[in-house]
């Protein structure tokens, strides 16, 4: 794996590939980047020795006829289950030109990630890398989504044409996954931030429109067991060292017998993340509802004036004895000063006429205020909303920039009520908030009263994702002063600073949920999964091992095709979790019965170990985890 970048995402991605997936990584960074910010990964002891091993591995793969290597592939001569040689080789290059990419070994690499902060630099390097190695799996960091779609199609087409022009013919590259994936750090970090605000953890899996997480369930006590979840993923290491097998580590993807025998061990289960709080009224429609037209004080004034008119009409009916409708009509004539003096009428009728005229004078300013408020409401009905009264259990989102806009969209996809706070009236996310009918408080979050206007005292969580670290930290500290038990998630650019802030807040508020994350920390897992292949959906670490989640076509896999779900399950290797539905209502079908027969046209989501997925995809396992 080759990673090229100029900021913290490159270092974090290299650490993810090495630490979670056990891959050999070459990290290409500018000279100043290496000297100012050393990578948070393990360097190889001898760069020349590592290069020799990589060359020998490439020659060995070519000799074995297994040139793909695979996302979970193996180097020749590596013992099953052994740790791969080397670690992360760091290389300095001013820019990712052809010489730098060739020096990093792109021509024999499985995948290349280009995560520079400049879109043009990433595109130029991707075009060069595709020419150097048409079989290379590419992952690009681009913010422009539309441009990214065109770049994906262009580079995939270039790879397909290169396969057709190869000496071996069009089918020569059939075993390679030369896909191109374009990601944005904002898009990849947003689901993790949303999940952290909702559940307190960023270890989530996004698939089929659902958000899933791995949860540790304690052993059953007094005959009461925890909810089983969607599937049992692992049994953690026994806490009792005297128990047989206590030194064997966790048991991944156990079968029913193993789960039954491990009743005293903590289990890791997969469960769906859902929101059980109150929903935010969307306020959709051509006309806003009556309560938003007028303020509460004005509504009470209108109700009082209506009661006065009704009382005058009733009094006129009782005094004169005329028909009630006639009494109401005459009262309105008097109220609106229409010339019909009660000359020659009784004294009671004349007094009521005077009172009706006085009431009409009092009604004029109330009607004028109602008209002005209604006009103002109609003017802002398609603009920004204010937080509704009585709102609670919502998420307060600070900042509607690049990251905040993506987080807002994700939270609304999960039907989670949100109140946004933004200081810039021209922020890019205000249009999204207006379209989604999300309440917005315009103001500086560091000023007193702004968070109170966002109903922070009744909120479920606070998400501070502005571009200024100090603003995020100040907002979190102020919110904790208002609500000490409030769940807070703040975005910080620097990993070390984020760790220090997290530890301090946890020590000051041990009973409250605190998460401090950098965008690179949250985005790296998605980039790493894309480098492993498009079929990889994500990974969950289980102690010192890791579980991969992948979407696989059943056709072409004899371990799955034509077998029941129960027969396809291999304990410790892989397990079918769900089947993708096609047609008018796409989605995932969970809780598949063990008797369901997997068809060639099916596409399934499965959990697997690294070695199990390598075997399933026809690749030689590089790491036996």
N, C-alpha and C positions, 0 to 999 in steps of 0.2 A: 504494500500500500504506500502511495506517495501522497503527501499532504503539502500543499503550497499555500502560504498565507502570510499576512503581515500584522495580525493582532492576536488577541487571546483565544479566538475560536480555533485557530490552527493548532495551538498547543493543547487545548482541551480535546480537540478531535483526535490528535495523535495519542493522547493518554487514553481516550475511550477505546480506540482500536487496539491498543496494546494491552490495556488492563482488562477490558471486558471480553473482547473477541480473540485475544492472544495472537494478533497478527504482527508480522514484521513491518515496520513503518520507517519511511524516510521522510523527514520533515525539512522542508525548504523554507527558509525565512530570510529576510534582509539582514545584513550584517549588524545594523544598529539594533534590530529587534532581538537578536541573539545576545548581544552584550547588555542590553538594558533589562530584558525580561527573560531569564533562563526558563526553559521549558519545564513543566511540571511532570516530566516523564523520565524514565530511566534511560540513560545513554549507553550506547554500546562501548565496551572497553576498548576495542580496537576497530576503527572504521575500516581499515584495509582487510582485516580478517572477515568482517561482516560482508564486505563486498565480494570477497572470494566465495563465501558460503552461498550468497545469493546467486552468483554466476554458476556455481556448481549445481545449485538447486534448479536453476533454469535449464541447464544442460541435461540434468537428470530427467526433468519433466518432458523435455523434448524427446529424449531417448525412449521414454516409456509410452510415448504417444498420448500423453494426457496433458496437452499444452495449456488447457484452460486453467489449471490450478484451482479455480473455483473460489467462490466467496468464502467457503469454509474448507478450502483445499489443503493439500499437504505438500511439503517438500520431500523429495526422495531421500530416503535414508533416515528419516525421523521416526523414532520408535513410537508406536501408538500410545497416546496418553502422556508423552513426554513434552516438556516445555520447549518451544521452538528456540533455536539459537538466536543470540543477539537480542536487541531491544529496539530502540529508536535511534536511527542515525540522523544527526542534525547537519544540514548543509546550508551554507550561506550563498545567496544569489541576490543581486540587485533587483532583477526582474525575472519572471518565468519565461525566458526566451528559449529558443531551441537548444542552445548549448546547456542551459541550466536543467531543462527537462531531461535531456539525454544523460547528463551527469547524475541525475537522481534515479536513473534506471527506469524511465517511463516505458521504454521499448520492451521490457520484460516484466512490467508490473501488472497486477490484476486490476487495480483501480487507482484513479487519480482524483483528488479533491482539490478544487481551486476555490479558496475562500478569502481572496483579497477583498478589501473593502470597496474597490473600484470595479464596477461591472465591466468596463471595457477591457481591463487587464485580464479578467477571468475569461472573457469571450476569446480574446486573442490567443491566450495560452491554450484554451480548449481546442481551437482550430488547429494549432500546431501539434498538440498531443494526439489528436485524432489522425493526423497525417503520419506521425511517427509510429503509432500503434493502433491500427483500426480495430483491434480486438479489446481495446482498453475500455473499462467501465468508468464513465466520467460522472462526477458530481460537481455542479457549479453553484456558486452563491450569487444570486441575482435578486434584486428587489423588484424589478419590473416584471410583472407576471406575464403580460402579453408577449414581451420580447423573449422571456424565458421559454414559452411554448414554441415559438418559432425556432429558437436555438436548439431545443430538444429535437424537433423534427429534422432540422438541417443536419445535425451531427449523427443522428440515427440513420438518416439516408446515406450519409457519407460512409458510415460503417457497413451498411448493406451493400453499397457499390464496391467497397474494398473487398468484401467477401467474394463477390462475383468475379472480381478481377484477379483473385488469388490463384496460385498455380494449381491448387487442389480443386478448383471449380467452385460453384456457388455454394456447395454444401460443406466446404472446408471449414467455415466458421460456425457450423451449426451447433457445436458444443460450447460456444463462448457466449457469455452474457455481456455484450458490448453496448449496454444501455447507457443512455444519457439522462441524468436526473438534475433538474434545476430546482433549487430550494432557496428560500429566504430565511435569514435568521429570525426575522420577525414572525414569519408563518410557523416556523418550527418551535420557537420559544413560547408562542401564545397558548397552545394547548397545555403545556406544562404549567404556565402561570395560572391559567384558569383552573386546572386541576388542583394546584396547590391552594388556591383560595377556597376551593370547594371542599377538599378532603384533607389538606395539610401535607400532601406528598406530591412530588412531581413524577414519581415512578408510575406512569400510566401508559396504557396501550390504546391507540386510536384505530378502530376498525369498524367498518359497517355502520358509520354514524354513531357508534357507541364509544363510551369512555370506560375502560376497564382498568382495574388495579389489582395488584397482588397484596393480599392481607394475611398477616400471621394470626392464626387462631390457636389459643392455648389449649392444652389437653382437656378432655372432658373431666369434670369434677362432680361428684355426687350424682352421677348418672345423667347429668345435663351437658349436652354437647352443643357446640356452636353451630351456626348455620353452615351448611356444606359449601355454599357458593356454586359457581358454574362448573368448577372442576378443581380437583386436588392436584396441585403442581409439585409439591415437594414435602418431605418430612425433614425438619431441621435436625441438626446433630443432637443426640441425647444430652441432657444437662447432667445426668447422673453418670459420672465417669466409671462407676462400677458396673454399669449396664453393658451387656455384651454388644460389641459393635460400636461402642461409644467413640472410638477413635477413627471411625470410617467416614466421618463427615455427613453431609446431608444426603438424603435419598431423593433423586429427581425423578419425577413422573412415576410414582409408585403404583402398583396394581392394588386391587381390593384387599388381597391377603396381606400385603405389606402395610397398608393403612390400618388394617385391623390389628396386626401384631404390634404396630407402633402407636398404640393408644395413649401411651404416656409421653409422646413427643409432640412438639409444636408443629402444626401443619401450615403450609402456605397454600391458600386457595385463591382462585380467580373470581372476582365479583364485579358487578356493574356499578359504576358511579352514577348516582342519581341525586336530584335535588328535591327535598321534601318540604321546603318552606313555602311561603305565600308567593303568589305570582304578581307581577306588576301589570296593572291595567295598561293595555296597549294604546288606548285612546284613538284607535283608528276610526275612520268614517269621514264623510264629507263635512258634517257639522260637529263641533265638539259638544259634549254633553252639557246639560244646563248648569251643573255645579261649577264647571270651569268658566262659564260666561261671566258670572258676577262673583264678587268677593262675598265672604260670609256676612259682613256688616251690611252690605247693600241688599243681600237677599232678605235679611231680617227687616230692613227698612221697607222693602216692597211688600213683604208679608203684613207688616203693620198698617201700611196704607190701604191694602186690600181689606183688612179687617175693619178699618174705619168706614170705608165706603159701604161695606155690607151692613154695619151697624146703623148708619144713616138711612139706608134704604128700609131696613126693618122698622126704624123709628117713624119714618114717613108713612109707612103702611099702617102702623098702629094708630097714629094721630089722625090721619085723614080717612082711613078705612077703604082706600082705593085698592085696586088689584095689585098684588106684589110685583108683577112685572112692570106695571105702570109706575109704581113707587121707585123701582130701581132705575127706570128710564129717566124720571124726573130728577132723581139724585145725580145721575151722570150729567144731565143738562146743567144743573146748578154747579156741579164740580168743575165743568169745563167752561163756566161763565157764559153759556149760551143765553141770549136775552129772553127770559121768560119770568119777569118779576112776579112775585106772589102778592100783587096788590089786590086788596079786598078779601084775601084769604085769612084763615085763622092765625092767631099769634103763634101757635106751635109750628105751623107750616112756614111762616116767615123766619122764625128762629132757625129751623132746620136748613132753610135755604142759605142763611148767613153762614152757618157752620159748614155747609157743603162748599161754599165759595172759599172759606178759609182753608179747608182741606185741599181744595184744588191748588191754592197758592203754595201750600207745603209740598204738594206732589210734583210741582215743576222741577225743583232741583234734584229730586230723586230720579225722575225720568231722564233728566239730562245726564246724571252720573251713570245711569244704566246704559244709555246710548254710548257714552264715551268708553266705558269698560268693555261693552260688547264689541265695539270697533277695534279696540286694542287687542281683545282676545282673538278676533278673526284675523287680525294682522299677524299675530304670532302663532296661530293654530298650526301652520305648516312649518314653524320654526322650532326653537328649542322649548322643551317642556320643563316645568318646575317639578321638584319632588312632591308627589301627592301627600296629603295629610294622612297620618296613621301608617305610613310605610315602615316596614321593619323586616329584618331577616335578609336584607339585600347586601350587595357587594358595592362598596365605594371604590371607584376606579379613578386614580389620579393620573392625569396625562392622557391626551388623545393624539399622540404623535404616531410614529410608525408602529411601535410595539403596542401602544395602547389601543389603536384602532383594531388591530388583529385580535387582541384580547377581548375587546368589547364584542366583536362579531362572534367569537367562540362562546362567550358567556350567554349571549342571546340565543345561539343555536341550542344551548342546553336549557333554555327557558328560565334562566336565573335572572332575577331582577337586579338591575344595575343603576346606580346614580353616578354620573361622571362629574369630575371637577377639572376645569381647564382654565388657565390664565390667559391664553392667547385666543382672542375672538376670531382669528383667521386660521386656527389649527386645522390640519387636514382631516382629523377625525370628527369634526363637528357635522360635516355632511352625512357621515355614516350614522351618527347619533340622531340626527334629524330624521333620516330615513327609517331608522328602527324605532322611532318614537321613544327614545331613552331620555329621561330627565338629565339636565345638565346644569351645573352651578358654575357660572363664569366668575372667576376671582382667583386671587393669589392664595394658594393653600396655606401659606405661612402667615396669612393675616387672620386675626381672631374673628370667629363667626362663620368662616367659609365651610369648615368641616361640619359645624353645627347645622348649617343650611342643608348639607347633604345627609342629615339624619344619622351622623356617625354614632350617636349614643344608642341607636337601635339596629345598627348594621350587623351583618354576620361576619364580614371580613373587610379588610382594607388592602387594596392593591395599589402600591405606589410605583408607577412605571414611567415617571418623567425622565427626561434626559439628564437631569442634574442630580447627582448623588446626594448632595447636601439637602436639597429640597425633599427628596424621598425620606431621608433620615429624619429631618425636622418634622415632617408630617406624621411619621410613625410615632415619634416620641410624644407629640402633642396628642395624637389619638389614644395612645396608651395612658396618658394622663387623664383623659376623659373616660376611657373604658379599659381598665387594667387587664381584663380577660379577653380583649378583642384579638381575633386572629389577624395577623399582619403578614403581608408578603411585600418585600421591597426589592426593586431591581437596582443592582449596583454594578458598575462597569468592571471594577477590579475584583478578582477572585479573593485575593488576600484580605482586602477591605471588607468584602462580603462575609468572609468567615469570621473576622474579628467582630463585626457588628452582630452577627448571629449569636456568637458566644456571649457577648455582653447583654443582649436583650434577653436571652434565655436565662442568664444568671439573675437578671433584675426581675423577670416575670416568669418564674419556673412553671406556673400553672397555665400559662397562655401559650397558644401555638404561634411560633415565630419562624419565618422562613426568609432568608436573605440569599438571593441568587443573582448571578450575572447572566446576561443573555447568552454568552458563549457556553456557560455551564449547562443551560437549558437546551440550547440548539445542537450541541455536539452529538447527543445520542441519535437524533434524526439523521444528521449527516453521516454518522458512522453506519447506521442501518442501510442507508442508500448506497454506501460504498460496498457493503456486503452483497447487494443485489436488490432488484426491485421487489423480489418476493419476500424480503425480510421486512416485517412490520415493526419489530422492536425487540427489546431484550430486557429481562429482569434478572438482576444479580441475586443469587441465593448463596449467602455466605461467600466462600471463595470460588464458587462455580456460577454458571450463567445459563439461563433458559432463553432460547430464541423462539420467536413467534413468526411464522411465515404463512403466506398464502400460496398454495401449490395446486396446480392442475393435476387431477387424478390420472388422466390419460398419460401413458408412457411411464408410469411408475408401477411396476408389478407388485410392489409391497402394498399398494393401495387398491389398484383397479380390480374390480370384481370381488372384493372381499368385504365382509361386514365391518362395521366400525369396531366391534370387539376383536375380530381377527386382525385388523390392521394395527391395533394398539400393540406397541412393543415397549414393555416396561423399561424405564431407564434410557430410552432412545427417542421415541416420539409418541404423540397422542393426538388424534383428531378431535378438535374442539367444536367446530361449527362448519356448516356448509353454506356457501354463498347462493342466494336466490337470484334468479334472473327473471326477466320479463317486466311486467308493468309495476311490480312492487319489489325492487331489489332490496336486499338486506341479508342478514345472517340468521340462520336457524341453529339455535343452541339446543342442548340436551338431546342430541341425536341418539336414538335407541341403538343398543349394541347390535341389533338385528338388521339395521339399515345397510343395504348393499351399496357401496360406492361405485358410481357409474363413471364411464370414461369421460363424459362431458362435465362432470362435477368439478367444482373448485372449492377446496376446503382450507380452513384455517387450522393450523396445528401448532402445538408446542413441542419443541425438540431440544435435545442437547446439541452441542456443537458437533460431536462425533456422529450422533444420530442423523442430523440434517445433512452432514456430508455424505453419509451412506445412502440416504434417501434420494439425494440429488445426483448420485453417481460420482461423487468427488471423494478423494482420499483425505481422510481427516487429518488436519494439521495439529489440532489440539484435542486430546480426548477428554473434554469436559462436558 
